[in-house]
Amino acid sequence: MAIYLDHAATSPMPPEVRAAYVDALAIVGNPSSIHGHGQAARDLLETAREGIAASLGADSVEVVLTGGGTESVNLAIKGTYWARSPRRRILTTRAEHHATLDSVAWLEAHEGAVIDFLDVDAAGRLSLDSLERALAEPDDVALVTALWANNEVGTLQPVADIVRLAHAAGVPVHLDAIAAYGSVPVHVHEVGADLVSVSAHKIGGPVGIGALVVSRTATVEPLLHGGDQQRTRSGTQDAAGAVAFAAAAALIPATAEALAAVRDRLRDGLAALPGVTLRGARDDRLPGNVHATFAGTDGDALLYLLDRAGFSVSTGSACQAGVAEVSHVLLAMGVPADEARGALRFTLGAETTPAEIDALLAVLPDVLAQARAAS
């Protein structure tokens, strides 16, 4: 039986979530309709929104449901940039997810945005000194956008400090919490971010629904027009998807200690293999993420050989799957390109067992030998 170690790409839907989803799909009615069927759907939708908001430490009125994490990021970045016109500078890093990097690149090419790339350290952590320097002249800064946790190497970012520095300069902050949500506490009000993006399928919900938390004081221009069903977003809302999203959010574990123990079992096993370098922060990292580079190998070859052996892993973000390129995250961290080519990301879930990790570690020496011989 195949062993799934790619939860960061998408996480399996638990039975309770599937059941809630199927039951909700049987409810007929557009949540915007004023007849009985529509209002029944509206009740489902708003109850689900309250559950999603509670999981994020936000108010339900702040939760804008979207078509997924990528839309949430685009809405946050582009919508804030347009709302803050004529300010043109966007502060971010080269280690962001492509949803952010491609959004700011589009704004640069089509809207005249100026992108200031902040430094990251060897663990992929945003440099607060770099941010403070970039905020020294804040009048032309439209926003700061950063990850809550790096989606490739798993390093947690100093999000509270990012928000503190930006707000002191009068600049709004968007945090991409898609990789962090469900793995570490994401409390929007405690951190104070203006906008926070999340996605349902990363926590065992359905693909095709996400959320953007828009604080009461944030101003965002919509990407989609035609109905004003939600603040900052038009379009018929997916009541059944929201129900499943909320059901998955309700299952988010209160502690990640057990998952971190399994993660460390894998990290220790990898560290004992020759030519393996663990990447990302040692301690301040996602509990289910292990990232490593394997000297003298190609990540795609390793992925193929492990897939044949019954293990599903990743070379990086699934959004770039099939694209033969060296990880931009590792390059931003200062990893040489020849080392970065041999990268693999292992992401674990609540059902990942120590026995599955031991099985992986047992096949890795032979897999590495094959990959190095092929290289």
C-alpha positions in Angstrom: 0.0 0.0 0.0 1.3 3.5 -0.9 2.4 5.7 1.9 1.3 9.4 1.6 3.8 11.9 2.7 2.6 15.0 0.7 0.1 16.6 3.0 1.2 20.1 2.1 0.0 19.5 -1.4 -3.4 18.3 -0.2 -4.5 16.6 2.9 -6.9 13.6 2.9 -10.6 14.3 3.7 -11.6 12.6 7.0 -14.8 10.6 7.1 -16.6 13.1 9.3 -15.8 15.9 6.8 -17.0 13.7 3.8 -20.2 13.0 5.6 -20.9 16.6 6.4 -20.1 17.5 2.8 -22.4 14.9 1.3 -25.3 15.9 3.6 -24.9 19.6 2.8 -24.8 18.8 -1.0 -28.4 17.6 -0.6 -29.6 21.0 0.5 -31.3 22.9 -2.3 -31.2 26.6 -2.4 -29.0 29.6 -3.3 -27.9 31.4 -0.1 -28.8 34.7 -1.6 -32.4 33.7 -2.3 -35.0 35.0 0.1 -37.4 32.0 -0.1 -37.3 29.2 2.5 -34.9 27.0 0.5 -32.5 29.9 0.1 -32.7 30.9 3.7 -32.0 27.3 4.8 -28.9 27.3 2.6 -28.0 30.7 4.1 -28.2 29.3 7.7 -25.9 26.5 6.7 -23.4 28.9 5.1 -23.3 31.4 8.0 -23.0 28.7 10.7 -20.1 27.3 8.7 -18.6 30.8 8.4 -18.7 31.2 12.1 -16.9 27.9 12.6 -14.2 28.8 10.1 -13.8 32.2 11.8 -13.5 30.6 15.3 -10.7 28.4 14.0 -8.8 31.5 12.9 -9.4 33.7 15.9 -11.4 36.1 13.8 -15.0 37.4 13.6 -17.3 35.8 11.0 -18.0 39.1 9.4 -14.2 39.2 8.5 -14.2 35.9 6.7 -14.6 36.2 2.9 -15.0 32.8 1.3 -13.1 32.3 -2.0 -12.4 29.7 -4.6 -9.2 28.6 -2.8 -5.9 29.8 -1.4 -4.6 31.2 -4.7 -7.6 33.4 -5.1 -7.3 34.6 -1.5 -3.7 35.6 -2.0 -4.5 37.4 -5.3 -7.5 39.2 -3.7 -5.4 40.3 -0.7 -2.4 41.6 -2.7 -4.1 43.1 -5.8 -7.1 44.4 -3.9 -5.0 46.1 -1.3 -2.6 47.5 -3.9 -5.5 49.0 -5.9 -7.2 50.3 -2.7 -3.9 52.0 -1.6 -3.3 53.8 -5.0 -1.2 55.8 -5.8 1.2 54.0 -3.4 3.3 51.7 -5.6 5.8 49.8 -3.5 5.2 46.2 -2.3 7.4 44.6 0.3 7.9 40.9 0.1 10.6 38.2 -0.2 11.8 35.9 -3.0 11.0 32.9 -0.9 7.2 33.3 -1.1 4.7 31.0 -2.7 4.2 31.5 -6.4 0.7 32.8 -5.7 2.4 35.8 -4.2 5.3 36.1 -6.5 3.2 35.8 -9.6 0.7 38.3 -8.3 3.3 40.9 -7.5 5.0 40.3 -10.9 1.7 40.9 -12.6 1.2 44.1 -10.7 4.7 45.2 -11.7 4.2 44.4 -15.4 0.7 45.8 -15.7 0.1 48.3 -12.9 3.5 49.9 -12.4 4.1 48.4 -9.0 7.6 48.5 -7.6 8.7 45.3 -5.8 11.1 45.6 -2.9 12.5 42.1 -2.1 13.4 41.7 1.5 16.2 39.4 2.7 15.7 36.0 4.1 18.3 34.0 6.2 19.7 30.6 5.5 16.6 29.0 7.2 14.2 31.0 4.9 13.2 33.4 7.7 12.4 37.0 6.7 14.9 39.5 8.0 13.3 42.0 10.3 16.3 44.4 9.8 15.6 44.3 6.0 11.9 45.0 6.6 12.7 47.9 9.0 15.1 49.5 6.4 12.4 49.2 3.7 9.8 50.8 5.9 12.1 53.8 6.7 10.3 55.8 4.0 6.7 54.3 4.2 4.7 56.9 2.3 4.9 55.0 -1.0 4.4 51.5 0.4 1.1 49.9 -0.5 1.5 46.7 1.6 3.8 44.1 3.1 3.0 40.5 2.1 4.7 37.5 3.8 4.2 33.9 4.6 3.1 32.7 8.1 5.3 29.6 7.5 7.4 28.8 4.5 5.5 26.2 2.4 8.6 24.5 1.2 11.1 24.3 4.0 8.7 24.7 6.9 10.3 27.7 8.7 7.9 29.7 10.8 8.1 33.5 10.2 8.2 36.2 12.9 4.6 37.3 12.0 3.9 39.3 15.1 7.0 41.4 14.6 6.3 41.8 10.9 2.9 43.2 11.7 4.3 45.4 14.5 6.9 47.0 12.3 4.6 47.6 9.4 1.8 49.0 11.5 4.2 51.4 13.2 4.8 52.7 9.7 1.1 52.8 8.8 1.4 50.0 6.3 -1.1 47.1 6.1 0.1 43.5 6.2 -1.1 40.4 4.3 0.0 37.0 5.7 -0.2 33.8 3.6 -1.1 31.3 6.3 -2.1 28.5 3.8 0.8 26.2 4.9 0.5 27.1 8.6 -3.2 26.7 9.0 -4.1 23.5 10.7 -0.5 22.9 11.8 0.2 25.8 14.1 -2.2 28.2 15.8 -3.3 30.9 13.4 -4.9 33.6 15.6 -5.6 36.6 13.4 -6.6 39.0 16.1 -3.7 38.1 18.3 -1.2 38.8 15.6 -3.1 41.8 14.3 -2.7 41.2 10.5 -5.0 43.1 8.2 -5.4 40.1 5.8 -4.8 36.4 6.2 -5.2 33.8 3.5 -6.1 30.1 4.1 -7.3 27.1 2.1 -9.7 24.2 3.0 -7.9 21.3 1.2 -4.8 21.8 3.2 -6.6 20.8 6.4 -8.8 18.0 5.0 -11.5 20.0 3.5 -12.6 20.1 -0.2 -10.6 21.5 -3.0 -12.1 24.7 -4.5 -12.8 26.7 -1.3 -10.6 29.0 0.8 -11.0 32.1 2.8 -9.5 35.6 3.2 -9.8 37.2 6.6 -10.3 40.9 5.9 -10.0 42.9 9.1 -12.7 45.5 9.8 -10.3 48.3 9.1 -8.8 46.9 5.9 -9.8 48.3 2.5 -9.7 45.9 -0.5 -10.8 46.4 -4.0 -12.6 43.3 -5.4 -11.2 41.1 -8.1 -14.7 39.8 -9.0 -17.8 42.0 -9.6 -21.4 41.0 -10.2 -23.6 40.7 -7.1 -21.8 41.9 -4.0 -22.7 38.6 -2.2 -19.7 39.2 0.2 -17.6 42.1 1.2 -14.9 42.4 -1.4 -16.1 39.4 -3.5 -19.1 38.7 -5.8 -20.4 35.3 -6.8 -22.8 32.6 -5.5 -21.4 31.2 -2.3 -20.7 27.5 -1.9 -22.7 26.5 1.1 -21.8 22.8 1.0 -18.1 23.6 0.6 -18.3 26.0 3.5 -19.9 23.3 5.7 -17.1 20.8 4.8 -14.5 23.6 5.4 -15.9 24.2 8.8 -16.1 20.5 9.6 -12.4 20.2 8.8 -11.5 23.3 10.8 -13.3 21.8 13.8 -10.9 18.8 13.6 -7.7 20.9 13.8 -5.7 19.4 16.7 -5.1 21.4 19.8 -1.5 20.2 20.0 1.0 19.2 17.4 3.4 17.4 19.8 2.7 13.9 18.4 3.1 15.0 14.8 6.4 16.8 15.7 7.7 13.6 17.3 7.1 11.7 14.1 8.7 14.5 12.1 11.8 14.4 14.3 12.0 10.7 13.8 12.3 11.3 10.1 14.7 14.2 10.5 17.0 12.2 12.7 16.9 9.3 10.2 17.7 11.5 7.3 20.6 13.3 9.2 22.3 9.9 9.6 22.4 9.3 5.8 25.6 10.5 3.9 25.2 13.6 1.8 21.9 14.7 3.3 21.4 18.3 4.5 18.3 19.3 6.4 16.9 22.6 5.4 14.8 25.2 7.2 14.8 26.1 10.9 15.6 23.4 13.4 13.0 24.3 16.0 10.7 27.1 14.8 9.1 25.1 12.0 5.9 23.3 11.0 5.4 20.1 13.0 4.7 18.1 9.9 7.4 19.4 7.5 10.8 17.8 6.7 12.9 19.3 3.9 16.3 18.1 2.8 18.7 18.2 -0.1 20.5 15.0 -1.2 24.0 15.6 -2.6 24.7 14.2 -6.1 21.1 13.6 -6.9 18.2 15.1 -8.8 15.0 15.7 -6.8 12.8 14.5 -9.7 14.7 11.3 -10.0 14.3 10.7 -6.2 10.6 11.4 -6.4 10.2 8.9 -9.2 12.1 6.2 -7.5 10.3 6.7 -4.2 6.9 6.7 -6.0 7.9 3.3 -7.5 8.7 2.1 -4.0 5.3 3.2 -2.7 6.0 6.6 -1.2 4.3 9.9 -2.3 6.6 12.9 -1.6 7.3 16.2 -3.3 10.2 18.2 -4.7 8.5 21.5 -3.5 5.3 23.3 -4.0 2.7 21.2 -5.9 1.7 24.4 -7.7 4.9 24.1 -9.7 4.7 20.3 -10.2 5.9 19.3 -13.6 8.0 22.4 -14.0 11.7 21.5 -14.2 13.2 24.4 -12.2 15.4 24.7 -9.1 13.5 25.8 -6.0 13.4 29.6 -5.8 13.0 29.2 -2.1 16.3 27.4 -1.7 18.0 29.9 -4.0 16.7 32.8 -1.9 18.2 31.1 1.1 21.6 31.0 -0.5 21.7 27.3 -1.4 23.8 26.7 -4.5 21.8 25.6 -7.5 23.6 22.2 -7.8 22.6 21.4 -4.2 19.1 22.8 -4.6 18.4 20.4 -7.5 18.5 17.4 -5.1 15.6 18.7 -2.9 12.7 16.7 -1.4 9.9 17.8 0.9 8.2 15.3 3.1 5.0 16.5 4.8 3.2 14.4 7.3 -0.4 14.2 8.7 -2.1 13.1 11.8 -2.4 9.6 10.5 1.3 9.3 9.6 2.9 6.6 11.8 6.4 5.9 13.1 6.2 2.6 11.2 5.7 4.4 7.9 8.7 6.7 8.6 10.8 3.6 9.4 9.7 2.0 6.1 10.8 5.1 4.2 14.2 5.3 5.9 14.7 1.6 5.1 14.3 2.1 1.3 16.1 5.5 1.1 19.7 4.2 1.0 19.0 2.0 -2.1 16.9 4.8 -3.7 19.8 7.3 -3.1 22.3 4.9 -4.6 20.2 4.5 -7.7 19.6 8.2 -8.1 23.3 9.0 -7.7 24.2 6.4 -10.2 21.7 7.8 -12.7 23.0 11.4 -12.1 
